[in-house]
Amino acid sequence: MRRLWPSFAAPALTLTLALTLALAAPTLLGAGPGPGVAEAQGRLPAGPTGETISLRGNGPGELLDVTLVAVTDPATPRTADPARDPAQRLVSVEFRLVNTGTAAYTDAPRDGSYLLDLGGKRYSGVARATTAGTEFPDGHSLAPGDRTTGSVTFELPRDARPSAVQFALNGGTADDIGQWPLS
Protein backbone atom coordinates (compact mmCIF):
# COMPACT_ATOMS: atom_id res chain seq x y z
CA MET A 1 0.00 0.00 0.00
CA ARG A 2 1.35 3.40 -0.89
CA ARG A 3 0.92 6.48 1.37
CA LEU A 4 -0.50 9.59 -0.17
CA TRP A 5 1.17 11.85 2.41
CA PRO A 6 4.10 11.43 4.75
CA SER A 7 3.32 9.72 8.06
CA PHE A 8 4.11 12.89 10.06
CA ALA A 9 1.36 14.78 8.10
CA ALA A 10 -1.48 12.43 9.09
CA PRO A 11 -1.93 13.76 12.67
CA ALA A 12 -1.75 17.38 11.48
CA LEU A 13 -4.29 16.72 8.72
CA THR A 14 -6.61 14.92 11.13
CA LEU A 15 -6.40 17.82 13.61
CA THR A 16 -7.01 20.37 10.86
CA LEU A 17 -10.04 18.47 9.58
CA ALA A 18 -11.45 18.10 13.11
CA LEU A 19 -11.03 21.82 13.84
CA THR A 20 -12.58 22.80 10.53
CA LEU A 21 -15.62 20.61 11.13
CA ALA A 22 -15.99 21.84 14.73
CA LEU A 23 -15.91 25.48 13.63
CA ALA A 24 -18.21 24.95 10.65
CA ALA A 25 -20.75 22.67 12.37
CA PRO A 26 -23.01 25.45 13.76
CA THR A 27 -23.27 27.13 10.35
CA LEU A 28 -23.75 23.83 8.53
CA LEU A 29 -26.53 22.91 10.95
CA GLY A 30 -28.25 26.30 10.56
CA ALA A 31 -27.35 27.73 13.97
CA GLY A 32 -24.68 30.09 12.78
CA PRO A 33 -24.81 33.27 10.76
CA GLY A 34 -24.15 31.65 7.41
CA PRO A 35 -26.35 33.25 4.74
CA GLY A 36 -29.02 31.04 3.24
CA VAL A 37 -28.48 28.03 5.53
CA ALA A 38 -31.78 28.41 7.39
CA GLU A 39 -33.67 28.93 4.14
CA ALA A 40 -32.02 25.90 2.52
CA GLN A 41 -33.22 23.74 5.40
CA GLY A 42 -36.81 25.03 5.07
CA ARG A 43 -36.67 27.07 8.28
CA LEU A 44 -37.34 30.76 8.58
CA PRO A 45 -35.74 33.38 10.81
CA ALA A 46 -38.18 33.69 13.70
CA GLY A 47 -38.68 36.03 16.60
CA PRO A 48 -41.32 37.11 19.11
CA THR A 49 -43.18 40.42 18.94
CA GLY A 50 -40.67 43.21 19.47
CA GLU A 51 -37.76 41.28 17.97
CA THR A 52 -35.93 42.69 14.97
CA ILE A 53 -35.02 40.48 12.02
CA SER A 54 -32.63 41.62 9.26
CA LEU A 55 -33.92 40.74 5.81
CA ARG A 56 -32.22 41.01 2.42
CA GLY A 57 -33.99 41.98 -0.77
CA ASN A 58 -33.40 40.74 -4.30
CA GLY A 59 -31.26 43.70 -5.36
CA PRO A 60 -27.75 44.71 -4.35
CA GLY A 61 -27.67 46.74 -1.13
CA GLU A 62 -31.29 45.96 -0.18
CA LEU A 63 -31.34 45.24 3.56
CA LEU A 64 -34.02 46.09 6.12
CA ASP A 65 -34.27 45.57 9.86
CA VAL A 66 -37.92 44.62 10.38
CA THR A 67 -39.55 44.65 13.83
CA LEU A 68 -43.02 43.33 14.64
CA VAL A 69 -44.28 46.11 16.92
CA ALA A 70 -47.90 45.15 17.68
CA VAL A 71 -50.83 42.97 16.63
CA THR A 72 -54.41 44.20 17.09
CA ASP A 73 -56.98 41.42 16.91
CA PRO A 74 -59.70 42.26 16.16
CA ALA A 75 -59.02 45.63 14.54
CA THR A 76 -61.79 48.17 14.08
CA PRO A 77 -62.32 49.46 10.54
CA ARG A 78 -61.66 53.21 10.22
CA THR A 79 -64.86 53.62 8.18
CA ALA A 80 -68.03 51.54 8.20
CA ASP A 81 -68.46 49.17 5.27
CA PRO A 82 -71.98 47.75 5.05
CA ALA A 83 -70.87 45.29 2.33
CA ARG A 84 -68.23 43.72 4.62
CA ASP A 85 -68.86 40.03 5.39
CA PRO A 86 -69.85 39.70 9.08
CA ALA A 87 -68.20 36.26 9.19
CA GLN A 88 -64.82 37.98 8.66
CA ARG A 89 -62.69 40.05 11.03
CA LEU A 90 -59.76 42.41 10.57
CA VAL A 91 -56.34 41.98 12.18
CA SER A 92 -53.83 44.83 12.08
CA VAL A 93 -50.09 44.17 12.28
CA GLU A 94 -47.68 47.04 12.94
CA PHE A 95 -44.10 46.85 11.63
CA ARG A 96 -41.08 49.12 12.08
CA LEU A 97 -38.78 49.18 9.04
CA VAL A 98 -35.21 50.50 9.13
CA ASN A 99 -33.20 50.62 5.90
CA THR A 100 -29.77 49.31 6.98
CA GLY A 101 -28.67 48.68 3.40
CA THR A 102 -26.90 50.83 0.86
CA ALA A 103 -29.77 51.03 -1.66
CA ALA A 104 -33.11 52.82 -1.43
CA TYR A 105 -36.00 50.52 -0.51
CA THR A 106 -39.16 51.12 -2.56
CA ASP A 107 -41.94 48.61 -2.12
CA ALA A 108 -45.50 48.06 -0.94
CA PRO A 109 -44.96 46.38 2.47
CA ARG A 110 -48.52 44.99 2.36
CA ASP A 111 -47.56 42.86 -0.67
CA GLY A 112 -44.79 41.10 1.29
CA SER A 113 -46.75 40.58 4.54
CA TYR A 114 -48.64 37.43 5.46
CA LEU A 115 -50.63 36.20 8.45
CA LEU A 116 -50.71 32.45 9.09
CA ASP A 117 -53.36 30.65 11.10
CA LEU A 118 -53.24 27.45 13.14
CA GLY A 119 -55.02 25.61 10.30
CA GLY A 120 -52.11 26.33 7.95
CA LYS A 121 -53.86 29.00 5.85
CA ARG A 122 -51.82 32.02 4.71
CA TYR A 123 -53.59 35.41 4.42
CA SER A 124 -52.28 38.33 2.34
CA GLY A 125 -52.51 41.94 3.41
CA VAL A 126 -55.59 43.89 2.25
CA ALA A 127 -56.17 47.59 1.59
CA ARG A 128 -58.38 48.35 4.61
CA ALA A 129 -57.64 51.16 7.04
CA THR A 130 -58.22 50.46 10.73
CA THR A 131 -58.10 52.55 13.90
CA ALA A 132 -55.11 50.46 15.07
CA GLY A 133 -52.54 52.45 13.09
CA THR A 134 -51.49 54.13 9.88
CA GLU A 135 -51.36 51.84 6.87
CA PHE A 136 -48.15 51.67 4.82
CA PRO A 137 -48.76 53.43 1.49
CA ASP A 138 -48.25 51.59 -1.78
CA GLY A 139 -44.87 52.47 -3.28
CA HIS A 140 -43.37 53.33 0.09
CA SER A 141 -39.72 54.47 -0.18
CA LEU A 142 -36.92 54.52 2.42
CA ALA A 143 -33.46 55.93 1.79
CA PRO A 144 -30.49 54.19 3.46
CA GLY A 145 -30.62 54.97 7.19
CA ASP A 146 -34.32 55.99 7.15
CA ARG A 147 -36.96 54.35 9.32
CA THR A 148 -40.75 54.20 9.36
CA THR A 149 -43.57 52.49 11.22
CA GLY A 150 -46.82 51.39 9.62
CA SER A 151 -49.55 48.79 9.65
CA VAL A 152 -50.76 46.03 7.38
CA THR A 153 -54.36 44.79 7.67
CA PHE A 154 -55.50 41.22 7.14
CA GLU A 155 -59.03 39.90 6.72
CA LEU A 156 -59.73 36.41 8.00
CA PRO A 157 -62.64 34.33 9.26
CA ARG A 158 -63.84 35.13 12.79
CA ASP A 159 -62.97 31.61 13.97
CA ALA A 160 -59.42 31.58 12.50
CA ARG A 161 -56.63 31.61 15.10
CA PRO A 162 -53.53 33.54 13.95
CA SER A 163 -50.28 31.70 14.66
CA ALA A 164 -47.54 33.73 12.94
CA VAL A 165 -46.75 36.80 10.86
CA GLN A 166 -44.32 36.77 7.91
CA PHE A 167 -42.58 39.61 6.06
CA ALA A 168 -40.39 39.61 2.95
CA LEU A 169 -39.04 42.40 0.75
CA ASN A 170 -39.73 42.91 -2.96
CA GLY A 171 -43.45 42.24 -2.74
CA GLY A 172 -42.83 38.96 -0.95
CA THR A 173 -40.51 37.54 -3.63
CA ALA A 174 -37.21 37.93 -1.71
CA ASP A 175 -35.57 34.75 -0.44
CA ASP A 176 -35.25 36.04 3.14
CA ILE A 177 -38.55 35.73 5.02
CA GLY A 178 -38.91 36.93 8.60
CA GLN A 179 -41.40 35.08 10.81
CA TRP A 180 -42.74 36.05 14.23
CA PRO A 181 -44.82 33.53 16.23
CA LEU A 182 -48.05 34.85 17.74
CA SER A 183 -48.92 31.99 20.07
Backbone torsions as a table, in degrees:
resi	resn	phi	psi	omega
1	MET	NA	136.5	-179.1
2	ARG	-102.1	136.2	176.9
3	ARG	-80.5	143.0	177.6
4	LEU	-91.0	-16.7	175.4
5	TRP	-144.1	158.3	-179.1
6	PRO	-62.5	152.1	-176.4
7	SER	-60.5	-31.2	179.7
8	PHE	-71.4	-17.9	-178.1
9	ALA	-83.2	-22.2	-176.9
10	ALA	-58.8	-49.4	179.1
11	PRO	-62.6	-38.7	-179.9
12	ALA	-66.2	-40.7	179.3
13	LEU	-66.5	-42.1	178.5
14	THR	-61.7	-44.5	178.9
15	LEU	-64.1	-42.3	178.8
16	THR	-62.8	-44.4	179.1
17	LEU	-63.5	-43.0	179.7
18	ALA	-62.9	-44.3	179.0
19	LEU	-65.3	-41.3	179.3
20	THR	-61.5	-46.6	178.9
21	LEU	-64.6	-39.9	179.8
22	ALA	-64.3	-40.7	-179.8
23	LEU	-74.1	-32.8	-177.2
24	ALA	-86.9	-18.1	-174.4
25	ALA	-54.4	-47.5	-179.8
26	PRO	-59.3	-41.6	179.7
27	THR	-68.6	-43.0	179.5
28	LEU	-63.2	-30.5	-179.8
29	LEU	-90.2	0.1	176.6
30	GLY	91.6	2.8	-178.3
31	ALA	-90.4	-15.9	-176.8
32	GLY	-95.9	-176.2	-175.3
33	PRO	-83.5	8.5	-176.9
34	GLY	-57.6	129.0	-177.5
35	PRO	-67.5	134.9	174.0
36	GLY	82.5	-8.3	-177.6
37	VAL	-65.9	-47.4	-178.9
38	ALA	-62.0	-42.1	-179.4
39	GLU	-65.5	-39.0	-178.9
40	ALA	-64.4	-27.8	-179.5
41	GLN	-92.1	6.0	177.6
42	GLY	80.7	10.5	177.8
43	ARG	-103.1	158.4	-179.0
44	LEU	-119.8	147.9	172.9
45	PRO	-58.9	131.4	-176.0
46	ALA	-129.1	153.4	177.9
47	GLY	-165.0	154.0	179.0
48	PRO	-76.9	168.3	176.0
49	THR	-50.9	134.4	-178.1
50	GLY	94.6	-14.1	179.5
51	GLU	-86.7	141.6	179.9
52	THR	-98.2	134.8	177.7
53	ILE	-123.3	128.4	176.8
54	SER	-83.4	128.9	-177.6
55	LEU	-127.8	136.5	177.5
56	ARG	-94.2	149.2	174.1
57	GLY	-96.3	-171.6	-179.5
58	ASN	-82.0	-23.2	-176.2
59	GLY	-96.7	162.2	178.5
60	PRO	-63.6	134.7	177.1
61	GLY	81.1	0.6	179.4
62	GLU	-84.2	111.8	-179.6
63	LEU	-151.0	124.6	178.5
64	LEU	-124.3	142.3	165.4
65	ASP	-93.8	118.7	-175.9
66	VAL	-114.1	128.6	179.5
67	THR	-120.7	130.1	171.6
68	LEU	-81.6	111.9	-174.4
69	VAL	-87.9	-48.2	-175.8
70	ALA	-158.4	154.9	173.7
71	VAL	-127.9	126.8	177.9
72	THR	-113.2	115.4	-175.9
73	ASP	-140.5	111.7	0.1
74	PRO	-83.1	157.6	176.2
75	ALA	-102.1	143.4	-179.6
76	THR	-89.9	129.1	177.9
77	PRO	-62.0	143.3	179.3
78	ARG	-67.7	-35.2	176.8
79	THR	-127.7	148.2	179.5
80	ALA	-68.6	141.8	178.3
81	ASP	-132.4	97.3	-177.0
82	PRO	-62.9	-21.0	-179.3
83	ALA	-84.1	-6.8	-177.9
84	ARG	-66.9	137.0	-179.3
85	ASP	-68.4	121.1	-179.1
86	PRO	-68.2	-13.6	177.6
87	ALA	-82.2	-3.1	-179.3
88	GLN	-108.4	156.0	173.1
89	ARG	-133.7	161.7	178.2
90	LEU	-103.8	142.8	173.7
91	VAL	-127.4	129.2	180.0
92	SER	-107.5	133.1	179.3
93	VAL	-120.8	124.8	-179.2
94	GLU	-102.1	128.5	178.7
95	PHE	-117.8	148.7	167.3
96	ARG	-110.5	128.3	-179.5
97	LEU	-115.8	130.5	175.8
98	VAL	-126.4	122.4	179.8
99	ASN	-80.5	103.0	179.1
100	THR	-99.3	5.3	-179.8
101	GLY	-90.2	-169.9	-179.3
102	THR	-106.7	-5.0	179.8
103	ALA	-113.3	152.8	174.3
104	ALA	-65.1	144.6	177.6
105	TYR	-107.5	116.4	176.1
106	THR	-126.7	120.6	-173.5
107	ASP	-166.0	172.6	170.2
108	ALA	-109.6	97.7	-176.0
109	PRO	-52.5	-30.0	178.9
110	ARG	-59.6	-35.9	-176.7
111	ASP	-69.2	-20.1	180.0
112	GLY	-109.1	15.8	-178.4
113	SER	-112.1	138.6	-179.0
114	TYR	-139.8	146.5	174.1
115	LEU	-115.7	128.8	179.7
116	LEU	-106.7	145.2	176.1
117	ASP	-110.7	171.3	-177.3
118	LEU	-64.1	-22.0	178.6
119	GLY	-82.3	-1.2	177.9
120	GLY	91.8	3.8	179.0
121	LYS	-82.2	144.4	-178.9
122	ARG	-114.7	123.5	-178.5
123	TYR	-107.3	136.5	176.9
124	SER	-90.0	157.1	176.6
125	GLY	-65.5	148.8	179.0
126	VAL	-122.9	158.7	179.9
127	ALA	-87.4	78.8	178.6
128	ARG	-138.2	117.1	178.7
129	ALA	-76.4	139.2	176.7
130	THR	-125.3	170.1	177.3
131	THR	-79.5	-3.4	-176.5
132	ALA	-76.3	-19.1	-178.5
133	GLY	170.2	176.0	-179.5
134	THR	-85.5	127.4	179.1
135	GLU	-69.5	144.2	170.1
136	PHE	-63.8	136.5	175.0
137	PRO	-76.8	156.8	171.9
138	ASP	-68.7	143.9	179.9
139	GLY	69.9	33.1	179.5
140	HIS	-66.7	139.1	-177.4
141	SER	-128.7	136.0	177.7
142	LEU	-129.8	124.0	174.3
143	ALA	-76.4	159.1	176.5
144	PRO	-52.9	131.4	-179.7
145	GLY	91.1	-15.3	-179.7
146	ASP	-78.6	157.5	178.0
147	ARG	-138.0	155.5	176.9
148	THR	-154.2	159.5	175.2
149	THR	-128.4	137.5	179.4
150	GLY	-161.1	173.4	-175.9
151	SER	-117.4	154.6	172.2
152	VAL	-125.8	134.2	-178.2
153	THR	-104.7	141.8	177.0
154	PHE	-124.3	145.3	175.2
155	GLU	-114.7	126.4	-178.4
156	LEU	-145.7	163.2	179.7
157	PRO	-59.6	148.3	-179.1
158	ARG	-57.5	-32.0	-177.0
159	ASP	-90.0	-2.5	178.9
160	ALA	-71.1	142.0	179.4
161	ARG	-113.8	106.1	-179.4
162	PRO	-59.8	138.9	-179.5
163	SER	-119.8	-25.6	-177.7
164	ALA	-161.7	159.1	174.5
165	VAL	-120.9	139.5	177.2
166	GLN	-122.8	151.0	177.1
167	PHE	-144.4	136.1	175.4
168	ALA	-142.5	149.0	178.5
169	LEU	-77.3	174.3	175.6
170	ASN	57.2	47.3	177.8
171	GLY	65.0	23.6	179.5
172	GLY	89.2	5.1	-177.6
173	THR	-94.9	-8.0	180.0
174	ALA	-67.7	151.6	-179.7
175	ASP	-68.7	-35.7	179.3
176	ASP	-77.1	126.3	178.1
177	ILE	-127.9	121.3	176.0
178	GLY	-86.5	142.5	178.5
179	GLN	-136.5	132.8	178.6
180	TRP	-120.4	122.6	177.6
181	PRO	-72.6	145.8	179.5
182	LEU	-110.3	-9.2	-178.9
183	SER	-125.7	NA	NA
